[in-house]
Amino acid sequence: MISELVKSYHGVSCLRCGAPIAVSARLATLREELEFEDREVLKTFIARCRGCECEDIYPVVAVQRFDGEPRRRSIRKRSAGA
C-alpha cells in the first residue's frame, strides 16, 4: 500500500483575514528553540498576508504547522505611472 505524502509548512494566521502566511524555515527552527528558553523575552517578526496584503507584527511563538502548500502571491498589474 502506497501512502500519500501530505505536504505541510510553517506559518502564522493573518490577524486581519485569518489566512495562513508561510514563514521561513529559520523562523520555524527559532520557535522550537524558544520552547526551551525564557518566555519573558518576546521575539517578533513582520509578515505580509498574500491574500489581503495586510502587514503586521507576529510573535515567533505563534508559528504553527499548516497542511497543504503555501498560497502564492497574486500578481497585480500596476499602471505605468505608479
Backbone as CSV, one residue per row, in Angstrom:
resi,resn,N_x,N_y,N_z,CA_x,CA_y,CA_z,C_x,C_y,C_z
1,MET,0.835,-1.183,0.000,0.000,0.000,0.000,0.878,1.244,0.000
2,ILE,0.583,2.129,-0.899,1.360,3.358,-1.024,0.659,4.450,-0.237
3,SER,1.397,5.023,0.701,0.807,6.114,1.491,1.027,7.437,0.770
4,GLU,0.037,8.271,0.796,0.090,9.565,0.141,0.839,10.550,1.031
5,LEU,1.785,11.266,0.440,2.542,12.261,1.196,1.720,13.528,1.349
6,VAL,1.607,13.992,2.573,0.876,15.225,2.842,1.901,16.331,3.045
7,LYS,1.829,17.346,2.207,2.751,18.469,2.336,2.274,19.384,3.449
8,SER,3.228,19.992,4.115,2.888,20.949,5.164,3.975,22.017,5.220
9,TYR,3.662,23.109,5.892,4.598,24.214,6.025,4.321,24.929,7.335
10,HIS,5.283,25.736,7.760,5.124,26.532,8.970,4.636,27.921,8.594
11,GLY,3.802,28.481,9.470,3.285,29.815,9.214,2.509,30.357,10.396
12,VAL,1.906,31.514,10.195,1.042,32.154,11.186,-0.278,32.499,10.509
13,SER,-1.313,32.689,11.294,-2.609,33.095,10.747,-2.667,34.612,10.674
14,CYS,-3.112,35.132,9.541,-3.235,36.575,9.355,-4.191,37.136,10.400
15,LEU,-3.803,38.236,11.020,-4.638,38.856,12.044,-5.872,39.515,11.455
16,ARG,-5.842,39.830,10.165,-6.965,40.503,9.527,-7.964,39.525,8.915
17,CYS,-7.477,38.613,8.047,-8.399,37.716,7.327,-8.319,36.265,7.784
18,GLY,-7.317,35.913,8.577,-7.193,34.554,9.099,-6.503,33.568,8.176
19,ALA,-6.092,34.011,6.989,-5.414,33.121,6.044,-4.013,32.787,6.560
20,PRO,-3.525,31.588,6.268,-2.169,31.241,6.703,-1.105,31.990,5.906
21,ILE,-0.065,32.446,6.605,1.067,33.130,5.999,2.290,32.255,6.226
22,ALA,2.918,31.803,5.161,4.100,30.947,5.278,5.279,31.743,5.830
23,VAL,6.109,31.072,6.645,7.314,31.694,7.189,8.519,30.838,6.806
24,SER,9.693,31.391,6.970,10.923,30.698,6.599,11.207,29.543,7.566
25,ALA,12.040,28.643,7.113,12.444,27.508,7.944,13.204,28.002,9.177
26,ARG,13.926,29.099,9.052,14.676,29.664,10.190,13.723,30.089,11.308
27,LEU,12.599,30.697,10.968,11.624,31.093,11.986,11.008,29.865,12.652
28,ALA,10.767,28.819,11.892,10.218,27.587,12.466,11.203,26.984,13.453
29,THR,12.489,26.992,13.104,13.524,26.482,13.993,13.639,27.353,15.240
30,LEU,13.565,28.656,15.062,13.642,29.583,16.192,12.496,29.360,17.164
31,ARG,11.319,29.072,16.650,10.164,28.807,17.506,10.410,27.576,18.372
32,GLU,10.986,26.529,17.785,11.289,25.312,18.547,12.341,25.590,19.620
33,GLU,13.324,26.430,19.314,14.351,26.789,20.289,13.760,27.585,21.445
34,LEU,12.785,28.450,21.164,12.188,29.295,22.195,11.346,28.498,23.189
35,GLU,10.912,27.294,22.808,10.124,26.473,23.726,10.922,26.107,24.970
36,PHE,12.255,26.087,24.846,13.107,25.683,25.950,13.788,26.864,26.633
37,GLU,13.525,28.075,26.165,14.161,29.260,26.730,13.184,30.064,27.585
38,ASP,13.678,31.177,28.087,12.899,32.084,28.922,11.731,32.672,28.128
39,ARG,10.523,32.537,28.618,9.315,33.015,27.922,9.105,34.523,28.074
40,GLU,9.853,35.168,28.941,9.657,36.597,29.146,10.224,37.428,28.008
41,VAL,11.128,36.851,27.237,11.698,37.556,26.100,10.800,37.288,24.896
42,LEU,10.179,38.337,24.371,9.257,38.199,23.249,9.975,38.550,21.950
43,LYS,10.088,37.569,21.074,10.707,37.790,19.768,9.592,37.885,18.739
44,THR,9.704,38.863,17.847,8.656,39.107,16.867,9.250,39.227,15.469
45,PHE,8.389,39.171,14.478,8.779,39.374,13.092,7.608,39.997,12.353
46,ILE,7.883,40.578,11.199,6.852,41.204,10.375,6.551,40.285,9.202
47,ALA,5.272,40.094,8.907,4.870,39.273,7.765,3.715,39.949,7.044
48,ARG,3.654,39.741,5.731,2.576,40.290,4.900,1.732,39.144,4.377
49,CYS,0.417,39.269,4.531,-0.530,38.271,4.045,-0.601,38.350,2.524
50,ARG,-0.566,37.228,1.879,-0.654,37.196,0.419,-2.092,37.309,-0.066
51,GLY,-3.026,37.148,0.838,-4.427,37.265,0.462,-4.935,38.694,0.524
52,CYS,-4.846,39.310,1.698,-5.399,40.659,1.881,-4.329,41.749,1.841
53,GLU,-3.043,41.361,1.693,-1.921,42.303,1.620,-1.716,43.091,2.910
54,CYS,-2.274,42.617,4.027,-2.100,43.271,5.322,-0.748,42.860,5.917
55,GLU,-0.004,43.824,6.422,1.280,43.552,7.055,1.131,43.802,8.550
56,ASP,1.675,42.882,9.355,1.535,43.035,10.796,2.725,42.404,11.502
57,ILE,2.793,42.605,12.812,3.850,42.049,13.645,3.302,40.812,14.348
58,TYR,4.068,39.708,14.294,3.646,38.441,14.884,4.719,37.941,15.844
59,PRO,4.327,37.332,16.958,5.318,36.718,17.846,5.797,35.398,17.250
60,VAL,7.065,35.071,17.455,7.624,33.833,16.931,6.892,32.624,17.517
61,VAL,6.420,32.730,18.744,5.732,31.603,19.372,4.374,31.311,18.724
62,ALA,3.891,32.191,17.835,2.614,31.970,17.146,2.772,31.111,15.897
63,VAL,4.015,30.759,15.533,4.255,29.930,14.350,3.697,28.539,14.601
64,GLN,2.962,28.025,13.617,2.372,26.686,13.719,2.485,25.976,12.377
65,ARG,2.127,24.700,12.343,2.210,23.902,11.117,0.854,23.900,10.424
66,PHE,0.874,24.133,9.106,-0.328,24.095,8.282,-0.189,22.979,7.253
67,ASP,-1.273,22.291,6.951,-1.280,21.255,5.924,-1.461,21.901,4.556
68,GLY,-0.932,21.253,3.530,-1.068,21.758,2.167,0.162,22.524,1.737
69,GLU,-0.018,23.386,0.743,1.072,24.213,0.227,0.760,25.681,0.486
70,PRO,1.794,26.501,0.694,1.551,27.927,0.936,0.897,28.593,-0.262
71,ARG,0.116,29.618,0.012,-0.562,30.376,-1.035,0.451,31.207,-1.804
72,ARG,0.285,31.245,-3.105,1.171,32.056,-3.932,0.667,33.489,-3.980
73,ARG,1.602,34.403,-4.095,1.255,35.823,-4.142,0.566,36.131,-5.460
74,SER,-0.542,36.846,-5.377,-1.234,37.254,-6.603,-0.507,38.453,-7.189
75,ILE,-0.278,38.400,-8.468,0.443,39.475,-9.147,-0.562,40.467,-9.697
76,ARG,-0.489,41.674,-9.212,-1.366,42.732,-9.674,-0.616,43.600,-10.656
77,LYS,-1.272,43.915,-11.760,-0.644,44.799,-12.738,-0.712,46.225,-12.225
78,ARG,0.411,46.900,-12.290,0.467,48.284,-11.861,0.465,49.182,-13.093
79,SER,-0.092,50.353,-12.919,-0.092,51.290,-14.034,1.314,51.845,-14.243
80,ALA,1.567,52.369,-15.403,2.899,52.876,-15.742,3.296,54.053,-14.846
81,GLY,2.321,54.799,-14.340,2.626,55.967,-13.513,2.873,55.643,-12.055
82,ALA,2.633,54.395,-11.650,2.782,54.033,-10.229,4.203,53.786,-9.855
